[in-house]
Amino acid sequence: MDNENENKNPEEKEEEKMPENTEEKTLKNSEEKPENEILVNDFRESKFKEPKKTLALKYKIIIIVAISLVIIGIVTAITLIVMKQKSSDDSDDDIEVLDPVVINPTSDYTHCLIFLHGYESSPEHYEPFFEDFYFKKKENTKIILMRAPYQIVSFNKENKTSWFDIITFPINSTDSYNFTEATRSRKAVEKVIKKEAEILKGKYENIFIGGHSQGACVTLYTGYNMNELIGGVVAFSGVLFPEIEIVGDKNKLKVFLGHGFRDQAIPMTFHNETVKRIEKFEGVKKFYYEEMGHNIGDEEKRDAEGFLNNSMV
């Protein structure tokens, strides 16, 4: 046996001693790597080398979510604004007035006089007044005596008929009354005016409004604030609230402005603010009575009759 080995070709012996191919060895070693080492490498690659398609999808989702949140925010803000506006509009809606007393014309209906009583009064209180109240167009005039709702007023906590809350008495400043409630009453009067204007075929110039005390305040507010120019306003012992915006050209609005120097409910000092604001208007006629308080005196009544005779055409 030994002789056979020795007799072998030297080249064959050398081939037997040659080491294995390096590439084959590397491949073999990699195939023989432990399974846990392969998993670790895969994890690292997946963590730090996320596929581009996955990243693009993630960014798209983020952008869509962000845009959705912005849209939701805008819609929510608009909804809140609309709800607030609606709430404000509802709070300023016209009051639900009680049934009026209507004195119908005795001849063809061509003119209308809408009258508002004062605090804690009633239409019935003024029925005798208007039965004896004479002006040339009376037989053609429908007289509507509106009735204020009952409410507890702040200054005395009593439940009385009132066109708006009286916070302090006397009424001598903008802090003395609830202007929002006065606005609601003004809308109620305007609704009656528009209804009668339809019957009179749009002749707003044939519609007059008037009132005493609170009622005078609301009718002055209505006459100067509504878009249409009505025939005129008869205001016994009232004021034009300083907050009121005069709408349109009211220079020729015919206004009877009567007040007593001894008025303790709406003092002359507060009434004078109204005078300063509207006395420049052509249509305003002022009447003052030295001995009169917060009431309608006989002299004032006659002056008002003369005003209507000159104003109703």
C-alpha positions in Angstrom: 0.0 0.0 0.0 2.8 2.4 0.8 4.5 1.7 -2.4 1.3 2.6 -4.3 1.2 6.0 -2.7 4.7 6.6 -3.4 4.3 5.6 -7.0 1.5 8.2 -7.5 2.0 11.1 -9.8 3.3 14.1 -7.9 0.7 16.4 -9.4 -2.1 14.2 -8.1 -0.6 14.4 -4.6 -0.6 18.2 -4.9 -4.3 18.3 -5.9 -5.2 16.3 -2.9 -3.5 18.8 -0.6 -5.1 22.0 -2.3 -7.6 23.8 0.0 -11.2 24.2 -1.0 -12.3 27.0 -3.3 -12.7 30.3 -1.3 -16.0 31.3 -3.0 -17.5 27.9 -2.3 -16.4 28.2 1.3 -18.0 31.7 1.7 -21.2 30.5 0.2 -21.2 27.5 2.4 -20.6 29.6 5.5 -23.4 32.0 4.6 -25.7 29.0 4.2 -24.7 27.8 7.5 -25.4 31.1 9.4 -27.5 30.7 12.4 -31.2 31.4 11.8 -31.4 34.1 14.6 -28.7 36.2 13.0 -30.6 36.2 9.7 -33.7 37.4 11.4 -31.8 40.3 13.2 -30.5 41.5 9.9 -33.9 41.3 8.2 -35.4 43.4 11.1 -32.8 46.1 10.8 -33.3 46.3 7.1 -37.1 46.5 7.5 -36.8 49.2 10.2 -34.4 51.6 8.6 -35.1 51.0 4.9 -38.9 51.2 4.6 -40.1 50.8 1.0 -40.8 54.1 -0.8 -44.4 53.0 -1.7 -45.3 52.6 2.0 -43.9 56.0 2.9 -45.8 57.7 0.0 -49.1 56.1 1.2 -48.5 57.2 4.7 -47.9 60.8 3.7 -51.1 60.8 1.6 -53.1 59.5 4.6 -51.6 62.3 6.8 -52.5 65.0 4.2 -56.0 63.7 3.8 -56.6 63.6 7.6 -55.2 67.1 8.0 -57.4 68.5 5.2 -60.4 66.8 6.7 -59.7 68.3 10.1 -59.4 71.8 8.6 -62.7 71.3 6.7 -64.5 70.1 9.8 -63.1 73.1 11.8 -64.4 75.6 9.1 -67.8 73.9 8.9 -68.1 73.9 12.8 -67.2 77.6 12.9 -69.7 78.5 10.3 -72.4 76.5 12.0 -71.8 78.2 15.3 -71.9 81.6 13.7 -75.2 80.8 12.0 -76.7 79.4 15.2 -75.6 82.5 17.1 -77.1 84.7 14.5 -80.3 82.7 14.4 -80.5 82.9 18.2 -80.0 86.6 18.1 -82.7 87.0 15.4 -85.1 84.9 17.5 -84.5 87.0 20.6 -85.3 90.1 18.5 -88.5 88.6 17.0 -91.7 90.5 17.4 -93.7 90.0 20.6 -96.9 88.1 20.7 -99.3 90.9 21.3 -102.8 90.3 22.7 -106.0 91.0 20.8 -106.5 94.6 19.9 -109.6 96.7 20.0 -110.6 97.8 16.5 -112.9 100.8 15.8 -113.9 100.3 12.2 -114.6 103.2 9.8 -118.2 104.2 9.2 -117.5 104.9 5.5 -115.0 103.6 2.8 -111.8 102.5 4.4 -109.0 104.9 3.2 -106.9 105.6 6.3 -105.6 103.8 9.3 -104.5 104.9 12.8 -102.6 102.4 15.0 -102.3 103.4 18.7 -100.3 101.9 21.5 -101.3 102.5 25.2 -98.8 103.1 28.0 -97.5 100.9 30.8 -100.1 99.0 32.8 -102.9 100.5 30.6 -105.2 98.9 28.0 -107.0 99.6 24.7 -110.3 99.8 26.6 -108.9 102.8 28.5 -108.5 104.7 25.3 -111.8 103.7 23.6 -113.6 106.8 25.1 -110.7 109.0 24.1 -111.0 108.0 20.5 -114.8 108.1 20.5 -114.5 111.8 21.3 -111.4 112.3 19.2 -112.3 114.1 16.0 -110.5 114.7 12.7 -111.8 115.2 9.2 -110.9 111.7 7.9 -112.2 109.9 10.9 -115.2 108.2 9.2 -112.8 106.7 6.7 -110.2 105.7 9.3 -109.8 102.3 10.9 -108.5 102.8 14.5 -106.5 99.8 15.8 -105.8 100.0 19.6 -103.0 97.5 20.1 -102.6 95.6 23.4 -99.2 95.0 25.1 -98.4 91.6 26.6 -98.2 91.1 30.4 -94.8 90.9 31.9 -93.0 91.4 35.3 -91.2 94.7 35.0 -87.9 95.2 36.9 -88.4 98.4 38.7 -91.4 97.3 40.8 -91.6 93.5 40.1 -95.3 93.7 39.2 -97.0 91.8 36.3 -98.5 94.5 34.1 -99.0 95.2 30.4 -95.8 96.6 29.1 -94.2 97.1 25.6 -90.7 96.7 27.1 -89.2 96.2 30.5 -88.7 99.3 32.6 -85.5 98.7 34.6 -85.4 101.9 36.6 -88.0 104.6 37.1 -88.3 107.3 35.9 -87.1 106.6 32.4 -84.3 109.1 32.1 -81.4 107.3 30.4 -80.5 104.4 28.2 -80.1 102.3 31.3 -83.8 102.7 32.2 -85.3 100.3 29.7 -84.7 97.1 27.8 -84.0 98.2 24.2 -84.2 94.6 22.8 -87.8 94.3 24.0 -88.6 97.7 22.5 -87.2 96.4 19.2 -89.5 93.3 19.4 -92.5 95.6 20.0 -91.5 97.8 17.1 -91.5 94.7 14.8 -95.0 93.8 16.0 -96.2 97.3 15.1 -94.5 97.2 11.7 -96.2 93.8 11.0 -99.6 95.5 11.6 -98.7 98.4 9.4 -97.7 96.1 6.5 -100.9 94.1 6.8 -103.0 97.3 6.6 -100.9 98.7 3.8 -101.8 95.6 1.7 -105.5 96.3 2.3 -104.9 99.9 1.3 -103.1 98.9 -1.9 -99.6 100.0 -0.7 -100.6 103.5 0.5 -98.3 103.8 3.4 -98.8 107.5 3.4 -102.4 106.9 4.6 -101.2 105.0 7.7 -100.6 106.9 11.0 -99.3 105.5 14.3 -99.4 107.0 17.8 -99.1 106.2 21.4 -98.7 107.4 24.9 -95.6 107.0 27.1 -94.1 103.6 26.3 -96.4 103.4 23.3 -95.1 106.8 22.1 -91.5 105.6 22.4 -92.3 102.4 20.3 -94.2 104.4 17.6 -91.4 107.0 17.3 -88.9 104.1 17.0 -91.1 102.4 14.3 -91.7 105.6 12.2 -88.0 106.5 12.0 -86.6 103.0 11.7 -88.8 101.3 9.0 -87.9 101.5 5.4 -91.3 102.8 4.2 -92.4 106.4 4.8 -95.7 106.3 6.6 -98.3 109.2 7.0 -97.1 110.3 10.4 -96.6 109.7 14.1 -98.5 111.1 17.1 -96.3 110.9 20.2 -97.8 111.8 23.6 -95.1 112.0 26.3 -92.5 109.8 24.6 -88.9 109.8 23.4 -86.9 108.6 20.4 -84.4 106.2 22.0 -80.8 107.4 21.5 -79.8 103.9 20.2 -82.2 104.1 17.2 -80.8 104.4 13.7 -82.9 106.6 11.5 -83.4 104.7 8.3 -83.7 106.5 5.0 -84.8 110.1 4.4 -87.2 110.9 7.2 -87.0 114.7 6.8 -90.7 114.9 5.8 -92.1 112.3 8.2 -94.9 114.1 9.9 -94.5 113.9 13.7 -96.6 115.3 16.5 -94.2 115.6 19.5 -96.2 116.6 22.7 -94.8 116.7 26.2 -95.6 118.2 29.6 -93.0 120.2 31.6 -94.2 118.5 34.8 -93.7 115.0 33.4 -92.1 112.9 36.2 -92.2 109.5 34.3 -90.2 110.7 31.3 -88.6 114.0 32.4 -88.1 116.9 30.0 -84.3 116.5 30.5 -84.4 113.1 28.7 -87.1 114.3 26.2 -84.8 117.2 25.2 -82.3 114.7 23.7 -85.0 113.6 21.3 -85.7 117.2 20.4 -82.0 117.9 19.6 -81.9 114.9 17.3 -85.1 115.5 15.2 -86.1 119.1 15.5 -84.2 119.9 12.4 -86.6 117.7 10.3 -89.2 119.5 8.3 -92.0 117.3 9.4 -91.6 117.6 13.2 -94.1 119.7 15.1 -93.4 120.3 18.8 -96.0 121.0 21.5 -95.2 121.7 25.1 -97.5 122.3 28.1 -96.4 124.0 31.2 -99.0 122.6 33.6 -99.2 119.1 32.2 -97.6 116.0 33.7 -97.4 112.4 32.3 -100.9 112.5 30.8 -102.8 113.7 27.7 -104.4 117.0 28.5 -107.4 118.6 26.7 -105.2 121.2 25.0 -102.8 118.5 23.8 -105.8 116.5 22.5 -107.0 119.5 20.4 -103.5 120.1 19.0 -103.3 116.4 18.0 -106.7 116.6 16.2 -105.4 119.7 14.3 -102.2 117.8 13.4 -104.2 115.0 11.9 -106.5 117.3 10.0 -103.5 119.0 8.4 -101.6 115.7 7.8 -104.2 113.3 6.5 -104.8 113.8 2.8 
